[in-house]
């Protein structure tokens, strides 16, 4: 079994002028993977901290089992309604 190459430790603070787009994406992926925040020093002496966000649920199936179908949903509705029959238009 091949050993995984040890990755260099990520600095806790880095100057934004030293980053390109791919480096920034790589840093964000590492923050998401490890959970350790990184501070980015901006040119005007302010700092931005990159922290991992909460784990997101997938958008499909997260409400499974929370609803119940009551009655017949396949048969056509026999009642017809018109806008003029509604109370709010009188």
N, C-alpha and C positions, 0 to 999 in steps of 0.2 A: 504494500500500500504506500503510495507516494505521500510525503509530508507536504502539507500546505505551506507555502512560503509565508513567513511572518511579515505582516504589514507594518510599515513604519508608523510609530505613534503620531496621531494627529495633534498639531499644536492647539492649545486652548485659546489662544488669541492670534489673529493674523491681520496684516494690513490689507485693506481692500485693493490697494493699488497693485498688489502682487498677484491678484487673482484674475483668471480668465473665466469664461462661461463654463467650460467643462470642469475646471477645478472646483468651481462653486457648486455645480451639480453633484460632483463626487463628494464634496464635504457634506452636503445636505443628505445624501444617501447614507453616509457614515453616521450622521447624527440620528437618523431614523433607525438605523440598525443597532447602534450601540446604546442610544439613549443619553449620551453625554453631550451637553450643550457646548457650543463654540461661540466665542466673542469675536466679532469682526470690527476692527478699528477703522473708522472713516476718516477722510482727509481733514475734516473740520474738528477733529479731536473728540467726536462723539462716538459712541459704541452701539453696535447692534448685536443682540444675542440670538443665535439660532438654536431653538429648542425643539425637541420632538413633540409632535402633536398627539392627540388621543387616537387610539386605534379606531378606524372607521368600520362600521358594519357594511357588508355588501348591500347594494340597493335592491337586490332581488331576494325575495323570500323572507325578509326580516319581519313581516307581519303574519307569517304563516301560523295558523291556529288561533288567531285573535278575533276572527269573525265567524258568524254562524248564519247560514242561509235558512230563512224561515218562510215556508210557503212554496208555491209553485212559481219558479222564475222563467219557465220555458213557454207557458201558455201566453197568448196575446192578451192584452188588457182590453176588456170589453167596453169599458167606460171611455168616452171621448170627452176631451175638455177643450174649451176655446177660451181665448184671452178675455173675451167679452163676458164670460160666465164667472170670472174671478171677482171676489168682493173688492179687491183693491182698485178696480177700474170703475166702480160705481160712484 
